[in-house]
Amino acid sequence: MNELTIHLESRSGAPLYEQIYNYIKNDIQRGQIPAREKLPSTRSLAKYLEVSRSTVELAYEQLLSEGYIESVPYKGFFVMEVEDLYQIQAIREPRREGGEKKETCMYDFSPNGVDLKKFPYHVWRKLSKDVLCEDRAELFRLGDPQGEYGLRNVIAAYLHQARGVNCTPEQIIVGAGNDYMLFLLHAILGNGHKAAFENPTYKQAYRLFGRLGYPVCTVDMDKSGMEVEKLRKMDADIAYVMPSHQYPLGIVMPIRRRMELLSWAKEKEGRFIIEDDYDSEFRYKGKPIPALKGFDMEEKVIYLGTFSKSIAPAIRMSYMVLPLPLLEVYRETCRFINPTVSRVDQMILQKFIEDGHYERHLNRMRAIYKSRHDILLGCLKPFSRICRISGENAGVHLLLTFDDGRTEEELIRQAKEQGIRVCGLSSYDAREQKRGKASVILGYANLEEKKIVEAVEILKKIWIP
């Protein structure tokens, strides 16, 4: 074979060497260039295609490295047998059936949103490159079951400075999301426990505890959070709470209630509090409120944190701070469980925090979300005569509770007809009972200021008589 007629696209996003590589590889896979066929020399093919010789050499080197061709000294390049090579074809997204259209909306007030447009992609890309350029085989081995020590060290420092939590890196376990952390916690605690949850609550955790075999119950809340006297009547030994910004009600648990909760945990051996520090990074009024774990002198609080909300959901990295007695149990019984987050991802995140990028990103997002929070509150002022607005000054959502007899279903349907997605509070009720008053949640992380103003103007017309 003296030449290969390859149509090269100079304006294509793919480099020229990659286009040559793909053309030859595809022809070999299809059998159009048979095994043991000699390929043109790099010099002659470069001349024929009117590209540099180094471009062809790069394509041939890739084909060599993947086993599609071999180099025979003084003779040239020859096609190899390809029956044993992996051939992974591109998979097209299946066509949706008629009744399975993806639901779209103009304005999305989903409460669990994150503004990914403001994520510092260039910084993450550079850090990824820096980590991978170290070219160490160690990076791709299984790491410490608890997570890389360097990352746990910077998490411990962050918790001390930002959340008032005093812990050592040895107490921290890093894992792929809160679900994994709760599975691991179940392995540490074992069976024979009853878990109490706030209501309404984070239903994913509530369902997960039930599936893991724990008896679960719910405790009503007042304006200060979970009512401890009602908790005492439940005969539970685990309390799952979100004291810094309860989801979805947005309640911030005051110091007196926190002390009552810690006293409940001290009353009996084997009682623990799981503190889910959800949304704690975003507070817009007053001083940051320390985590409940920061007041824990008796080693009764299990602390859960995540980077999914503050950085991006796809990061899938959470962490757990174990009280010292449970740390001993973990080391004796569960340390054989392999890590669930790659060392590469952990080192990228470690550098992201160490180099100050996480702090800058948090400050930027706090300012952005505060602006949206303030604009939404301002736009909602006319609603004050038909509903009560709560959950403000923290997090990324507000709660509207209506007193005029309308149902959540009616409010959600009216908004949906206008291209606006809102969520009802009832979907977070662990007991799945209809609530007395209709409440809807407006999350503002997904919406820029202009969209917030436009959406609320529409809601005024359909919700205010």
Secondary structure, DSSP 8 states (H G I E B T S, - for coil): ---------TTSSS-HHHHHHHHHHHHHHHTSS-TT-B---HHHHHHHHTS-HHHHHHHHHHHHHTTSEEEETTTEEEE---TTS------------TT------SEE--TT---GGGS-HHHHHHHHHHHHHT--GGGGS---TT--HHHHHHHHHHIIIII-----GGGEEEESHHHHHHHHHHHHH-SS--EEEEES--HHHHHHHHHTT--EEEEEEETTEE-HHHHHTTT-SEEEE--SS-TTT-----HHHHHHHHHHHHTSTT-EEEEE-TTTT-B-SSS----GGGG-SSS-EEEEEESTTTT-GGG--EEEE--HHHHHHHHHHTTTS--SS-HHHHHHHHHHHHTTHHHHHHHHHHHHHHHHHHHHHHHTGGGGGTEEEESTTBTTEEEEEE-SS--HHHHHHHHHHTTEE-EEGGGG-TT----SS-EEEEE-TT--HHHHHHHHHHHHHHH--
